[in-house]
């Protein structure tokens, strides 16, 4: 079932699920589809508008509407460092020293995600949903458990979420 209501986005249900989804396009990024994580149509309409509005705001301010994975951001950062070093905008040793550190952190992070899922006794997919922004409805208990496992303060996680 597709419900449009003359909005720049549409909400719909995927076959086999009771939850609503939102679909819309952002110029230069293509179509965006996100679960609204609710079976209630009124709540779905409200969430759809919030998601669409945030994506428009991000696009208007030069930010990607779709969340990027750490791996992709790491690759883009390495490429930026190498380009800037090549143009003389940063010291040449940065192109030599920074990429291996970022790549090592990326590998440690990948292993940490598995270890973190095991420590929290959460499915790994839940961590990926949190990381990608698809899951933002953590309870206070879940937030505290996650912060403790990451050796962070819960407030640090909340501040990090505002920067995405």
C-alpha positions as CSV (number, residue, x, y, z in Angstrom):
1,X,0.0,0.0,0.0
2,X,1.4,3.4,-1.0
3,X,0.1,6.5,0.7
4,X,1.2,9.8,-0.7
5,X,-1.0,12.6,0.6
6,X,0.5,15.2,-1.8
7,X,3.9,15.1,0.0
8,X,7.4,15.1,-1.6
9,X,7.8,11.6,-0.1
10,X,5.6,8.5,0.1
11,X,5.0,6.1,2.9
12,X,4.3,2.5,2.2
13,X,4.5,-1.0,3.7
14,X,6.8,-3.7,2.4
15,X,5.3,-7.1,1.8
16,X,5.6,-9.2,4.9
17,X,6.0,-6.4,7.4
18,X,3.6,-4.3,9.4
19,X,6.0,-1.4,9.7
20,X,5.7,1.7,7.4
21,X,8.6,2.9,5.2
22,X,9.3,6.3,3.6
23,X,10.7,6.8,0.1
24,X,11.9,10.1,-1.5
25,X,14.6,11.4,-3.8
26,X,17.4,13.8,-3.2
27,X,19.1,15.4,-6.2
28,X,22.5,13.9,-6.7
29,X,21.9,11.0,-4.2
30,X,19.0,9.2,-5.8
31,X,16.2,7.5,-4.0
32,X,16.3,7.1,-0.2
33,X,14.3,4.4,1.6
34,X,14.1,4.1,5.4
35,X,12.1,2.1,7.8
36,X,9.9,4.2,10.0
37,X,9.9,1.4,12.6
38,X,6.2,1.8,13.4
39,X,3.0,0.1,12.4
40,X,1.0,3.2,13.3
41,X,0.1,5.3,10.2
42,X,-0.1,8.6,12.0
43,X,3.2,8.1,13.7
44,X,4.7,7.0,10.4
45,X,3.5,10.2,8.7
46,X,5.1,12.3,11.4
47,X,8.4,10.3,11.2
48,X,8.4,10.4,7.4
49,X,8.2,14.2,7.4
50,X,11.0,14.5,10.0
51,X,13.3,12.2,8.0
52,X,12.5,13.9,4.7
53,X,13.0,17.4,6.3
54,X,16.3,16.4,7.8
55,X,17.5,15.0,4.5
56,X,16.6,18.2,2.7
57,X,18.4,20.3,5.4
58,X,21.5,18.1,5.1
59,X,21.5,18.3,1.3
60,X,21.0,22.1,1.4
61,X,24.0,22.4,3.7
62,X,26.3,20.2,1.6
63,X,26.0,17.1,3.7
64,X,25.0,13.6,2.4
65,X,21.4,12.6,3.2
66,X,22.4,9.0,3.4
67,X,24.6,8.0,6.2
68,X,28.1,6.9,5.2
69,X,29.9,3.9,6.6
70,X,33.1,4.4,8.5
71,X,34.9,2.4,5.8
72,X,33.7,4.8,3.1
73,X,34.6,7.9,5.2
74,X,38.0,6.4,5.9
75,X,38.7,5.8,2.2
76,X,37.6,9.3,1.3
77,X,39.8,10.8,4.1
78,X,42.8,8.9,2.9
79,X,42.3,10.1,-0.7
80,X,41.9,13.6,0.6
81,X,45.2,13.4,2.6
82,X,47.0,12.0,-0.4
83,X,45.6,14.7,-2.8
84,X,46.5,17.5,-0.3
85,X,50.0,16.2,0.2
86,X,50.4,15.9,-3.6
87,X,49.4,19.6,-4.0
88,X,51.6,20.7,-1.2
89,X,48.7,21.7,1.0
90,X,50.0,19.4,3.8
91,X,53.4,17.9,4.6
92,X,54.4,15.0,2.3
93,X,54.9,12.6,5.2
94,X,51.1,12.8,5.9
95,X,50.5,10.8,2.8
96,X,52.9,8.2,4.0
97,X,52.0,8.0,7.7
98,X,48.3,8.8,8.0
99,X,46.8,6.1,5.6
100,X,48.2,3.1,7.5
101,X,47.0,4.5,10.8
102,X,43.4,5.0,9.4
103,X,43.5,1.5,7.8
104,X,44.7,-0.1,11.0
105,X,41.9,1.7,13.0
106,X,39.4,0.6,10.4
107,X,40.5,-3.1,10.9
108,X,40.4,-2.7,14.7
109,X,37.0,-1.2,14.4
110,X,35.7,-4.1,12.4
111,X,36.9,-6.5,15.0
112,X,35.6,-4.4,17.8
113,X,32.1,-4.4,16.3
114,X,32.1,-8.2,16.5
115,X,33.5,-8.1,20.1
116,X,31.1,-5.4,21.1
117,X,28.1,-7.3,19.8
118,X,29.3,-10.3,21.8
119,X,29.9,-8.3,24.9
120,X,26.5,-6.7,24.8
121,X,24.8,-9.9,23.7
122,X,23.3,-8.0,20.8
123,X,23.0,-9.1,17.2
124,X,25.8,-7.5,15.1
125,X,23.1,-6.1,12.8
126,X,21.7,-4.0,15.7
127,X,25.1,-2.3,16.0
128,X,25.2,-1.6,12.3
129,X,21.6,-0.2,12.5
130,X,22.8,2.1,15.3
131,X,25.9,3.1,13.4
132,X,24.0,3.9,10.2
133,X,21.4,5.9,12.0
134,X,18.6,3.4,11.2
135,X,18.2,2.8,14.9
136,X,18.1,5.9,17.1
137,X,15.5,4.8,19.7
138,X,17.9,3.3,22.3
139,X,16.6,3.1,25.8
140,X,18.6,4.7,28.5
141,X,19.7,1.2,29.7
142,X,20.9,0.3,26.2
143,X,22.7,3.6,25.8
144,X,24.5,3.1,29.2
145,X,25.4,-0.5,28.3
146,X,26.8,0.7,24.9
147,X,28.7,3.5,26.5
148,X,30.2,1.3,29.2
149,X,31.3,-1.3,26.6
150,X,33.0,1.5,24.5
151,X,34.6,3.1,27.6
152,X,32.7,6.3,27.0
153,X,30.3,8.5,28.8
154,X,26.6,8.2,27.6
155,X,26.7,12.0,27.0
156,X,29.6,11.5,24.6
157,X,27.5,9.0,22.5
158,X,24.6,11.5,22.5
159,X,26.9,14.3,21.3
160,X,28.4,12.1,18.6
161,X,24.9,11.3,17.4
162,X,24.2,15.0,16.9
163,X,27.2,15.4,14.7
164,X,26.0,12.8,12.2
